[in-house]
Amino acid sequence: MRSLFFFLTLLPAMVVGQTLEECQQAAERNYPLIRQYGLIEKTTRLTVANIQKGWLPQVSASAQVTLQSDVTAFPDELQRLYQQVGITMDGLEKDQYRVGIDVQQMVYDGGSIGSQKEIARQQGELDGLQNEVAIYNVCRRVNEMYFALLLLEEQIKLNADLQQVLDGNEKRLAAMWAKGTAAESDWQNVKAERLNVVQQMTSLGSQRDAIVRMLSAFCGIEVKHLVKPGIRDISGNSLNNRPELKLFDAQLRLADSQWKALDAALMPRLGVFAQGYYGYPGYNLFEDMTRRRFSWNGMIGARLSWNIGALYTRKNDKERIQLQRETAEVNRDRFLFDNRMEQIQQYENIARYRRLMADDEEIISLRSSIRKAAESKLSHGIIDANDLVREINNENAARVQRSIHEIEMLKEMYDLKFTTNHE
């Protein structure tokens, strides 16, 4: 028996509820965009790997057959001269054939491949931060549902307390009516009010169940019980760690990488190459003029190229990148301005709720005393049930206001935490 009593004593402490942080973390893990991180990382890695392959030898194979209207040949006088000494120089055939391979190897690209890789990495980081911003905003939606559910739970508790008070007075009036010291209408009035409060409990319960299902689906966990978060220290700390600021910085770094790529586009390229083919005619044209034969032919060399076509669009490209940079800076300034205004509003709301809560306890104490006095007056026939019900509702309204002020203040505190992303 003692063991059973000890277990029942510890049972409330064993009921573990979900904290706000646990719900936020679960929602982030459950949100579909969380899978985007792996996709972005893989895409960036593949893009960089493909760009890096620009340093590999570029091999191309080709085959061609041509029929020319004219070909290289010796003048007729020279052919007759050769014929006199027994040498035939008919010239090349008009149908020609070639199957070959061309290999080119980049030696110096002016930094073009490196700049493209850096742009790909910066773009991958930017995409990841955009994803992070979208997932971070999930916390605000969790806050809305979490504190709405806390407020409903507080109202349900107060509703149960109100039913208990009304039930006690209903029983008291029933006994008084049986003794003939109270009117039946007084007992019916209090009973009707209690039933009205029971209906309110049904409505509150339905609202709570709906939000529980929404929060559970959003977080991907079964939410059964919430833990009311504690009061946060908000001593004027406005340090801002929002992921949007990292996103703006990434946009500026991407613009810097694109700017450097413009310089790399103007640099000369140096490469080596090797060409080989089997066909007719070969490189030895004199030999192939005397007889038709297929031969192997090869060539190696180095090539320096300098394409100045990038100069045509360089000015416009620079202006476009500068506009991108200025747009990112304007967006960052606008975000910081709006964020600061939001912080000011939240600080003011928290201070207002604290001022309201400073009087809530005294108001509840006074309303409770008035209600108890009304119960005594009703017992002595000084007032009727309408006056008692009014005082009971006034006390309950004061308790509801205190709960609203407390939950709203906590919500503002944790919304401020979201606004600054500061622990």
Disulfide bonds with the S-S distance in Angstrom:
none
